[in-house]
Every structure is written in C-alpha cells, then in structure tokens.
C-alpha cells in the first residue's frame, strides 16, 4: 500500500513554518538594483540602500512613471546555489485585479503587507502616479509568514504596461535563522 504524499508535504510545510516562527531570524538587504528598459517610459529618481545604524539597512525607491497607468507586475524568486537559480515563485499578476481581490493572490498579499507601511501603494486602481518606497527596513515580523530556508535570495520584480515589460527591480537579501551564528 502506498502512503499518500500530500499529508507528508503539508507536515513539512507546517514544520518549516514552526521552525521559522520560533527562531530569531535575520533578514537583511544585501544589494539592490533598479533598471528601466525604456527611458521614455520610466526613470528611477532614487534607488538606494541607506545604512541607518549598526546592522540596520533601509531601502529607498522613487520610480517616476512617464507613461501611465502601470498594469502588470511579475515576481520571480531566486536562491543562490552556484549562482542564482529560480525557486519558489514565478508569478505574474494584474495590479488592478490584485487590489480588488487580494485573497486570490496570497504571495502578492504577503509581499504587499510589509510594503504598505513604507510606500504609497495604499489605494485602488488605476495606479497612475510615481511609486515611492521610503526607509523600508526588513525585520523578522514582516517575513515570518514566508517559509524561507536559510540562504541568500534574489527577488526580481518586473513592471509592464500594454503587454511590454518596461522596468525591473532586483532585491538581494540574506536569511539567517540564528542557529549557526
């Protein structure tokens, strides 16, 4: 008789969440890159990581959109194994659809919650003005819902309008769960 694999996967997922929830993890920005593919579409007025204190790094972004509104966002996660390789998520979503039905997109909702307090993303569609993220600092409470093992990661966000990818933002961060420090 064969044991069904779905309960085993669920137990692994629950165990990973419990391990992450009980640990004193460290989530830290390592690098950050912004790119506009077309200067007639967008421009990054500010794209920087700023050190606020010992071990505290803040993210500042100001994306000036010249052709609005912005319609689609694609998010891909990568994990470093002899170079960055795709892992976990590769999702594309319509921004307006996300703002109307947040529960349909749980991964985007998990990403939106930490950004909401530091950005001007707090309204519905159409999204037709600059995107500003000011002094965002990663902490453990923001990311404790994500089952992320220890390691180095890259989060790639690509922005599109009219079916054409216009710009991208790359976040590089480290996850250290605390048991080998």
C-alpha positions as CSV (number, residue, x, y, z in Angstrom):
1,X,0.0,0.0,0.0
2,X,1.3,3.4,-1.0
3,X,1.3,6.3,1.5
4,X,-0.2,9.5,0.0
5,X,2.4,12.2,-0.3
6,X,0.1,15.2,0.2
7,X,-0.2,14.8,4.1
8,X,3.6,14.5,4.2
9,X,4.1,17.7,2.2
10,X,1.6,19.5,4.5
11,X,3.5,18.3,7.6
12,X,6.8,19.5,6.1
13,X,5.3,22.9,5.4
14,X,3.9,23.2,8.9
15,X,7.2,22.1,10.4
16,X,9.1,24.7,8.4
17,X,6.7,27.5,9.5
18,X,7.0,26.5,13.1
19,X,10.8,26.5,12.9
20,X,10.8,29.9,11.3
21,X,8.3,31.3,13.7
22,X,10.2,30.2,16.8
23,X,13.7,31.3,15.5
24,X,15.3,34.6,16.0
25,X,15.9,35.0,12.3
26,X,17.9,37.7,10.5
27,X,16.5,39.2,7.3
28,X,18.9,41.7,5.8
29,X,19.2,43.6,2.5
30,X,22.5,42.9,0.7
31,X,22.1,44.7,-2.6
32,X,19.5,46.4,-4.7
33,X,19.4,47.3,-8.4
34,X,16.9,49.2,-10.5
35,X,16.6,49.3,-14.3
36,X,14.3,51.0,-16.8
37,X,14.4,49.3,-20.2
38,X,12.9,52.4,-21.9
39,X,13.8,55.9,-20.6
40,X,10.6,57.3,-22.3
41,X,8.6,55.1,-20.0
42,X,10.2,55.4,-16.6
43,X,13.1,56.8,-14.6
44,X,14.4,56.0,-11.2
45,X,14.9,59.2,-9.3
46,X,16.1,57.3,-6.2
47,X,17.3,53.7,-6.0
48,X,19.5,53.2,-2.9
49,X,20.1,51.3,0.3
50,X,21.0,53.5,3.2
51,X,22.6,52.5,6.5
52,X,20.6,53.8,9.4
53,X,22.5,52.1,12.2
54,X,24.6,49.1,13.1
55,X,23.1,46.2,11.1
56,X,20.0,48.3,10.0
57,X,19.7,48.9,6.3
58,X,16.8,50.9,4.8
59,X,15.5,50.8,1.2
60,X,14.6,54.0,-0.7
61,X,13.0,53.9,-4.2
62,X,11.4,56.6,-6.2
63,X,10.1,55.4,-9.6
64,X,8.8,58.2,-11.9
65,X,6.4,56.8,-14.4
66,X,6.2,58.8,-17.6
67,X,3.6,56.6,-19.4
68,X,0.8,55.6,-17.0
69,X,-1.0,53.6,-15.8
70,X,1.1,50.6,-14.8
71,X,-0.8,47.3,-15.4
72,X,1.1,44.1,-14.7
73,X,3.8,43.0,-12.2
74,X,5.8,39.8,-12.5
75,X,7.6,38.5,-9.4
76,X,10.3,35.8,-9.5
77,X,12.3,34.4,-6.6
78,X,15.8,33.0,-6.9
79,X,18.0,31.2,-4.4
80,X,21.8,31.2,-4.6
81,X,23.3,27.8,-5.5
82,X,26.5,28.3,-7.5
83,X,24.7,31.4,-9.0
84,X,21.1,32.4,-8.6
85,X,18.6,29.8,-9.7
86,X,14.8,30.2,-9.8
87,X,13.0,28.8,-6.8
88,X,9.6,29.1,-5.0
89,X,7.6,31.6,-7.1
90,X,7.3,32.9,-10.7
91,X,4.0,34.8,-10.7
92,X,2.6,37.5,-13.0
93,X,-0.5,39.5,-11.8
94,X,-2.6,42.4,-13.0
95,X,-2.3,45.1,-10.3
96,X,-5.9,46.2,-10.5
97,X,-7.1,42.6,-10.1
98,X,-4.9,42.2,-7.1
99,X,-6.2,45.3,-5.4
100,X,-9.8,44.2,-5.9
101,X,-9.3,40.5,-4.9
102,X,-6.3,40.3,-2.5
103,X,-7.2,36.8,-1.2
104,X,-6.8,35.3,-4.7
105,X,-3.1,36.2,-4.7
106,X,-1.6,35.1,-1.3
107,X,2.1,35.5,-2.3
108,X,1.5,39.1,-3.5
109,X,-0.5,39.8,-0.4
110,X,2.4,38.6,1.8
111,X,4.7,41.0,-0.1
112,X,2.2,43.8,-0.1
113,X,1.7,43.9,3.7
114,X,5.3,44.9,4.6
115,X,5.5,47.4,1.7
116,X,2.2,49.1,2.6
117,X,3.5,51.0,5.7
118,X,6.6,52.4,3.8
119,X,5.1,53.2,0.4
120,X,2.3,55.0,-1.4
121,X,0.7,51.7,-2.6
122,X,-2.3,52.2,-0.3
123,X,-5.1,52.9,-2.9
124,X,-7.0,51.2,-5.6
125,X,-6.7,51.3,-9.4
126,X,-5.8,52.8,-11.7
127,X,-2.3,53.3,-10.4
128,X,-1.2,56.4,-12.3
129,X,1.5,58.2,-10.4
130,X,5.0,57.7,-9.1
131,X,5.9,54.7,-6.9
132,X,7.7,55.7,-3.7
133,X,9.2,53.4,-1.0
134,X,10.8,55.4,1.8
135,X,13.1,54.0,4.5
136,X,11.8,50.4,4.4
137,X,13.7,48.2,6.9
138,X,13.3,44.4,6.8
139,X,12.5,42.8,10.2
140,X,11.6,39.3,11.3
141,X,7.9,40.1,11.8
142,X,7.4,41.1,8.1
143,X,8.7,37.9,6.7
144,X,7.8,35.3,9.4
145,X,4.8,34.1,7.3
146,X,7.0,33.0,4.4
147,X,8.6,29.6,4.6
148,X,12.1,30.6,3.6
149,X,15.1,28.4,4.4
150,X,18.5,29.9,5.3
151,X,20.5,31.3,2.5
152,X,20.9,34.1,0.0
153,X,18.0,35.2,-2.2
154,X,17.1,37.5,-5.1
155,X,13.6,38.8,-5.7
156,X,13.1,40.1,-9.2
157,X,10.1,42.4,-9.8
158,X,9.3,43.4,-13.4
159,X,6.8,46.1,-14.3
160,X,4.7,46.1,-17.5
161,X,2.2,48.2,-19.4
162,X,0.4,47.3,-22.7
163,X,2.0,43.9,-22.6
164,X,5.6,45.2,-22.8
165,X,8.0,44.8,-19.9
166,X,9.3,48.3,-19.0
167,X,11.5,48.1,-15.9
168,X,12.8,45.8,-13.2
169,X,13.9,45.9,-9.6
170,X,16.2,43.3,-8.0
171,X,16.4,42.8,-4.3
172,X,19.2,40.7,-2.9
173,X,18.8,39.7,0.7
174,X,20.1,37.2,3.3
175,X,18.1,34.9,5.6
176,X,20.0,33.6,8.6
177,X,17.8,31.6,11.1
178,X,20.1,32.1,14.0
179,X,21.1,28.6,14.9
180,X,24.6,28.7,13.3
181,X,25.7,32.3,14.0
